[in-house]
Amino acid sequence: MNRAFRSALPLVLLSAVATAANADGPPVTQTALAYPSTRTVDTVDDYFGRKIADPYRWLEDLESADTAAWITAQNKLTFGYLDTLPKRAEIRERLTRLWDFRRTGVPVLEPRRSGSAEQRPAAPGAAVHGHRPAGEAQSGPRSQHAFA
């Protein structure tokens, strides 16, 4: 599969499942959403003589109480809307089944060993399978940080 197709596949699946799930249900009425206000700051960066405004720089501080409050307000709006969608639970269940397949990650190469990560989305973590040269003890699956 080429990269463009792989990256678009989740969106196509989500669209197809959402369309099919709503096809036999009541029509969804569009309601106006009242988005929380987002403050801006006067931050300007200078990149090689070019001034670039960055009014939302304050949102990059993930430890900030302001950022946490903004995320909480956005989540309240988002999940308040999503919870009103008919068949949302069915869509979630269907997408979970579609995306629950075995995946193998990129091989990890290190001196005298190599390995790859395998994961199923429903599983809590990836198992890393290591391969050692002949004559060395081979262990089973390791935690996902075994080669880190």
N, C-alpha and C positions, 0 to 999 in steps of 0.2 A: 504494500500500500504506500502511495506517495505521501509526503508530509502534509500537503495541503488537504488531502482527503481525510487523513487521520485527525487533523485539527478541526475540521468542519463536522466530522461525524457526530460528536456529542450534541451539537446544535441541531443537526438534522433529526437525530433520534428524539430529542426533547420536543421539537416542533411537531413531529409525526405523532408522538404519544399524546401531547396536549391537544392536538387537533382531533384525534380519534376519541379521546376521553370526553371532549365537549360536544362531539357530533350528535350524541343521543340525549344530551342533557338540556336543561333550560339555557337560553341564551344568557351570556354574561353581560351585565350592564356596566358601562364605563362610568366610573365615579371620579370626580376631581379629587386629587390627593393634595393635602396641605403639607408640603414639604417643610421641614424645620429650616430656619434660616442658617446660613453658613457665613460666618464672618470672614472678612478678608484682612490681610495685613499688607503694609507697604514694604515688602521685601523685594529687592532688585539685585540680581546677580550680574556680574560683568564677565562675559566670556569673550576674551580676546577683543575687547573694545565694543562688543555688542551687549546692550543692556536687555536683560530678560527678566520680566516681572514674574514673581512667584508668590501670588497672593494667598495660596493655601499651604504654604510651608509649615505652618503651625500643625497641620494634620500629620506631618511626618514624625512627630514626636509621639510614639506609641505609648509612652509612659505618662503622658500628660493627662491631668484630670479633664482639661478642656476637650482633648481628643476622645477620651472615654465617654464624656457626656454627649458629644456629637455622634459617636457610633451608637450609643444607646438610643438616642432620638431617631436616628435613621433606621435602626433595627425595629423599633416600635412601629414606625410607619410601614416598613416593608412587610414584617410578619403579620401586622394587622390586616394588610391587604391580602397577603397570600392565604391567610386562614379563612378568608371568605370565598375562595375559589372552590367551585364544586369539583368533586372527585380528586382533590389534591392528594389525598392518601393513596388513591389508586395509582395516580401518576408516579408518586414516590416509590411505591412498591414495584411498579413495572420498570422504572429506570434502574432500581437496585438490581432487579433480576437481569436486565440487559447488560449492565456494567459489571456484573459479578462473574468474571472469568479470570483464569490464571494469566498473570503477566510476568514476563521476565525482563529485568532491567538491563542496562548497559553493563557489559563485563568490566570488572575492576581488575586491573593488572598492577601488581606490586612485585618487588623482587622476591623470587622463589615461591610465589603463590598467585592465584587468580581466583575470581569468583563472580557470581552474579546474584542479584536480588530477585526473589520471586514473591509475588504478593497477589492475594485476592482482595478486592476492595472491602469485602465484608470482614476480613481478618484484621485484627488490631495492628499488626506489624509485618514487616517483610522478613522472610527467612533468607539468610545469605548462605549460599552453598560455596564452600571453598574447595580448591583443587591444589594439591601440593605435588611436588615432583615425586617420582617413584622412589620408594624406600622411606619416605617420611610418613608419619602417622596421619591418617585422614580422619577428620572429625565430621560430625553431621552438621545440620543447619545451625547457624549462629544467629545472634541478634543482628539487627540491621546496622549496628555500629561496629561490627567485628573488624572491618577493614579500615575504619576511620582513623 
